Amino acid sequence: MTAPLKSIEGTGDIAAAMAGIGRQARAAARTLALSPAAQKDRALDLMAAAVRAQKTQILAANAEDLAETRAAGASSALLDRLALNEARVEAIAAGIETVRGLPDPVGQVTESWTRPNGMTIERVRVPLGVIGIIYESRPNVTADAGALCLKSGNAAILRGGSDSTRSSRAIHAALAEGLRDAGLPEAAIQLVPTRDRAAVGAMLGGLDGNIDVIVPRGGKSLVARVQAEARVPVFAHLEGVVHIFIDKAASLAMAKTLVLNAKMRRTGVCGAVETLLVDRAAAPTHLKPLVEMLLDDAGCEIRGDKAVQAADGRVKPASESDWGTEFLDAILAVKVVDGLDAAIAHIARYGSHHTDAIITDDAAAAEKFLAEVDSAIVLHNASTQFADGGEFGFGAEIGIATGRLHARGPVGAEQLTTFKYRIRGNGQIRP
């Protein structure tokens, strides 16, 4: 087992320290790959209990992080992502328990067949190995990522954001306690003990081949750096430029409810809608009520094209860059488009392949949208804030992948596995 978490700030040899973390993670991954499901589940139960038992320490650490970040002039959206309260700490513990209740993906046989020569072949799920997670602000990611990696038999190396250092360390202490008490190596979930960005560079280099995949969770600059510099595969989305299209057959009441939730429930999450597209045929009845609701009831800034500005004088002119911006704030770009095809074309040009939705009572229009919009998540008559692994029944998520290889959409325990083929014979040779 590893020693208690110690800072490596100012050691002058972060590369060597990170290499050691990588070696310990690889050794832990070999143990986890063979650990029984019951032992992993026991560790998850103990982790959830430790999070609840250490709630006071976690909240105290978070209060220090918030004070430091607020003093640095952080935005309200960033502070919301960072903030913990009793309900959010309970949600962290409950999330761990939800992951514990998922089926163990390791060892699942996904397909099997027998060849004419009598050999049997089966495809079975196995862990990816060591997963590096680099994230910003949200301290709950420490628990979500750690729990999902453990459930799927992977070791995790976590590098949290500088603004959430104390919170992440407090949560990690609870995870380490659960691992220890369940008889699993504490190196199964390691938290990088430094704010120095050199640690990120070391992780992107793969830690001498000891990291198998990197998952970045954070802003555009972080994800862009990871995708540009990583020497190992990456599960990532660059940003969540999320759209809702109001079709001509949309119910106004439903549209108002869904748009308000999709934008304002939490503006700083990646599933928050950033651009509203309104069918020109629906604009006479739907545009003004939607804009007024957002301005008057929600206090949301609207940036629109000329048609939207004409609907309400308080709408600010939208710039070209607004159509491709992830605001992560109470700001919404609104555009009137010439029907479904124009909406799909707009999303193809400006979207980020993350999450997009259509609101309509026309089943054919809905099916066309679901088929033709090339995003990891597409919805019909539902809020885009459901872009979340927990809401998919995955227990939690390590992130949302918008690429096309291996995992796409919310990355849960099953998506953190790969597979191998097991072949059983009785002496067959190849002629």
SULJOPE-V953120 format. One record per residue. N is the residue number from 0. RES is the residue in three letters. NEAR is the number of other C-alpha atoms within 12 Angstrom. D_FIRST is the distance of its C-alpha to the first C-alpha in whole Angstrom. Layout:
BEGIN
N	RES	NEAR	D_FIRST
N	RES	NEAR	D_FIRST
END
This chain:
BEGIN
0	MET	23	0
1	THR	24	4
2	ALA	15	7
3	PRO	18	9
4	LEU	25	12
5	LYS	18	14
6	SER	21	17
7	ILE	23	18
8	GLU	19	22
9	GLY	14	24
10	THR	15	22
11	GLY	15	25
12	ASP	17	22
13	ILE	27	21
14	ALA	28	21
15	ALA	19	19
16	ALA	26	16
17	MET	41	16
18	ALA	27	16
19	GLY	26	13
20	ILE	43	12
21	GLY	40	14
22	ARG	28	12
23	GLN	30	9
24	ALA	43	11
25	ARG	36	13
26	ALA	29	10
27	ALA	36	9
28	ALA	38	13
29	ARG	25	14
30	THR	28	12
31	LEU	39	13
32	ALA	33	16
33	LEU	24	17
34	SER	31	15
35	PRO	23	18
36	ALA	27	20
37	ALA	22	20
38	GLN	28	16
39	LYS	45	16
40	ASP	34	19
41	ARG	31	18
42	ALA	39	15
43	LEU	46	18
44	ASP	33	20
45	LEU	33	17
46	MET	42	17
47	ALA	39	20
48	ALA	28	21
49	ALA	35	19
50	VAL	41	21
51	ARG	31	24
52	ALA	24	23
53	GLN	28	22
54	LYS	29	25
55	THR	22	26
56	GLN	27	24
57	ILE	37	23
58	LEU	32	27
59	ALA	24	28
60	ALA	30	25
61	ASN	38	27
62	ALA	25	30
63	GLU	24	30
64	ASP	34	29
65	LEU	34	32
66	ALA	20	34
67	GLU	20	33
68	THR	28	34
69	ARG	22	37
70	ALA	13	38
71	ALA	14	37
72	GLY	14	40
73	ALA	19	38
74	SER	21	40
75	SER	20	40
76	ALA	27	38
77	LEU	31	35
78	LEU	32	35
79	ASP	27	35
80	ARG	35	32
81	LEU	42	30
82	ALA	33	31
83	LEU	34	30
84	ASN	25	32
85	GLU	21	31
86	ALA	15	32
87	ARG	26	30
88	VAL	39	27
89	GLU	27	28
90	ALA	25	28
91	ILE	42	25
92	ALA	39	24
93	ALA	30	27
94	GLY	39	26
95	ILE	48	22
96	GLU	34	24
97	THR	31	26
98	VAL	42	24
99	ARG	36	23
100	GLY	26	26
101	LEU	29	27
102	PRO	23	27
103	ASP	34	24
104	PRO	36	25
105	VAL	36	23
106	GLY	29	25
107	GLN	24	29
108	VAL	20	32
109	THR	21	34
110	GLU	17	37
111	SER	18	38
112	TRP	18	41
113	THR	16	43
114	ARG	14	45
115	PRO	10	48
116	ASN	16	47
117	GLY	15	45
118	MET	19	41
119	THR	19	39
120	ILE	21	37
121	GLU	22	35
122	ARG	22	33
123	VAL	22	29
124	ARG	27	27
125	VAL	33	23
126	PRO	38	21
127	LEU	38	21
128	GLY	37	18
129	VAL	47	17
130	ILE	48	19
131	GLY	54	19
132	ILE	48	21
133	ILE	46	23
134	TYR	41	25
135	GLU	33	27
136	SER	38	28
137	ARG	43	27
138	PRO	47	24
139	ASN	45	24
140	VAL	45	23
141	THR	52	20
142	ALA	52	20
143	ASP	49	22
144	ALA	52	20
145	GLY	56	17
146	ALA	55	18
147	LEU	50	20
148	CYS	53	18
149	LEU	62	16
150	LYS	56	19
151	SER	48	20
152	GLY	45	17
153	ASN	48	16
154	ALA	50	13
155	ALA	56	15
156	ILE	52	15
157	LEU	50	17
158	ARG	48	20
159	GLY	45	22
160	GLY	40	25
161	SER	29	26
162	ASP	36	28
163	SER	43	25
164	THR	38	23
165	ARG	37	23
166	SER	42	23
167	SER	51	20
168	ARG	43	18
169	ALA	38	19
170	ILE	51	19
171	HIS	48	15
172	ALA	36	14
173	ALA	44	15
174	LEU	49	14
175	ALA	41	10
176	GLU	35	12
177	GLY	38	13
178	LEU	39	10
179	ARG	28	8
180	ASP	23	12
181	ALA	25	12
182	GLY	26	9
183	LEU	38	8
184	PRO	35	5
185	GLU	39	6
186	ALA	41	7
187	ALA	52	9
188	ILE	55	11
189	GLN	52	11
190	LEU	50	14
191	VAL	44	16
192	PRO	35	17
193	THR	34	20
194	ARG	28	24
195	ASP	25	25
196	ARG	23	26
197	ALA	24	25
198	ALA	38	22
199	VAL	37	24
200	GLY	28	26
201	ALA	36	23
202	MET	45	21
203	LEU	41	25
204	GLY	30	25
205	GLY	35	22
206	LEU	35	19
207	ASP	22	21
208	GLY	24	21
209	ASN	35	18
210	ILE	39	19
211	ASP	36	21
212	VAL	39	23
213	ILE	45	24
214	VAL	49	25
215	PRO	44	27
216	ARG	45	28
217	GLY	37	30
218	GLY	30	34
219	LYS	26	36
220	SER	17	35
221	LEU	30	31
222	VAL	32	32
223	ALA	20	35
224	ARG	26	32
225	VAL	36	30
226	GLN	28	32
227	ALA	20	34
228	GLU	20	31
229	ALA	31	28
230	ARG	23	28
231	VAL	26	26
232	PRO	29	28
233	VAL	41	28
234	PHE	38	29
235	ALA	44	31
236	HIS	42	34
237	LEU	34	36
238	GLU	38	37
239	GLY	45	39
240	VAL	42	43
241	VAL	51	44
242	HIS	53	47
243	ILE	52	49
244	PHE	55	53
245	ILE	51	55
246	ASP	44	58
247	LYS	32	61
248	ALA	30	61
249	ALA	34	58
250	SER	23	58
251	LEU	28	59
252	ALA	21	57
253	MET	25	54
254	ALA	40	54
255	LYS	32	54
256	THR	26	51
257	LEU	36	49
258	VAL	47	49
259	LEU	38	49
260	ASN	26	46
261	ALA	43	44
262	LYS	47	45
263	MET	34	45
264	ARG	27	42
265	ARG	30	39
266	THR	35	41
267	GLY	33	38
268	VAL	39	36
269	CYS	46	36
270	GLY	48	38
271	ALA	43	41
272	VAL	50	44
273	GLU	52	46
274	THR	49	49
275	LEU	51	52
276	LEU	49	54
277	VAL	47	57
278	ASP	34	60
279	ARG	26	63
280	ALA	20	65
281	ALA	29	63
282	ALA	32	63
283	PRO	19	66
284	THR	23	65
285	HIS	34	61
286	LEU	41	61
287	LYS	30	62
288	PRO	26	60
289	LEU	38	57
290	VAL	42	57
291	GLU	25	59
292	MET	28	56
293	LEU	35	53
294	LEU	26	55
295	ASP	18	57
296	ASP	17	54
297	ALA	27	51
298	GLY	20	52
299	CYS	31	51
300	GLU	30	52
301	ILE	40	54
302	ARG	39	55
303	GLY	37	57
304	ASP	30	60
305	LYS	19	63
306	ALA	28	64
307	VAL	36	61
308	GLN	24	62
309	ALA	21	66
310	ALA	27	64
311	ASP	27	63
312	GLY	19	64
313	ARG	21	61
314	VAL	31	59
315	LYS	27	58
316	PRO	25	59
317	ALA	26	56
318	SER	17	55
319	GLU	16	54
320	SER	17	51
321	ASP	26	50
322	TRP	33	50
323	GLY	30	47
324	THR	31	45
325	GLU	34	42
326	PHE	36	43
327	LEU	37	40
328	ASP	33	43
329	ALA	33	46
330	ILE	36	48
331	LEU	46	49
332	ALA	43	51
333	VAL	49	54
334	LYS	43	57
335	VAL	38	59
336	VAL	33	59
337	ASP	23	62
338	GLY	27	61
339	LEU	38	58
340	ASP	22	58
341	ALA	24	58
342	ALA	37	55
343	ILE	37	53
344	ALA	21	54
345	HIS	32	53
346	ILE	38	49
347	ALA	25	49
348	ARG	18	50
349	TYR	30	48
350	GLY	37	45
351	SER	36	42
352	HIS	36	41
353	HIS	44	39
354	THR	47	41
355	ASP	50	45
356	ALA	54	47
357	ILE	50	51
358	ILE	44	53
359	THR	35	56
360	ASP	21	58
361	ASP	20	59
362	ALA	17	57
363	ALA	16	58
364	ALA	29	57
365	ALA	31	53
366	GLU	21	53
367	LYS	23	54
368	PHE	37	52
369	LEU	27	49
370	ALA	20	50
371	GLU	25	50
372	VAL	38	48
373	ASP	30	45
374	SER	34	42
375	ALA	35	39
376	ILE	39	40
377	VAL	37	44
378	LEU	34	45
379	HIS	35	49
380	ASN	36	50
381	ALA	31	46
382	SER	37	44
383	THR	44	42
384	GLN	38	40
385	PHE	35	39
386	ALA	39	37
387	ASP	31	33
388	GLY	32	31
389	GLY	30	31
390	GLU	19	35
391	PHE	18	35
392	GLY	22	33
393	PHE	37	29
394	GLY	34	28
395	ALA	42	27
396	GLU	43	27
397	ILE	49	25
398	GLY	47	28
399	ILE	43	32
400	ALA	40	32
401	THR	34	36
402	GLY	27	36
403	ARG	18	37
404	LEU	15	34
405	HIS	22	32
406	ALA	30	31
407	ARG	31	34
408	GLY	36	34
409	PRO	39	31
410	VAL	40	28
411	GLY	40	26
412	ALA	43	24
413	GLU	40	27
414	GLN	36	27
415	LEU	45	24
416	THR	36	24
417	THR	29	27
418	PHE	24	28
419	LYS	21	29
420	TYR	20	32
421	ARG	22	32
422	ILE	19	35
423	ARG	18	36
424	GLY	17	39
425	ASN	10	41
426	GLY	10	43
427	GLN	14	44
428	ILE	9	45
429	ARG	7	46
430	PRO	4	50
END
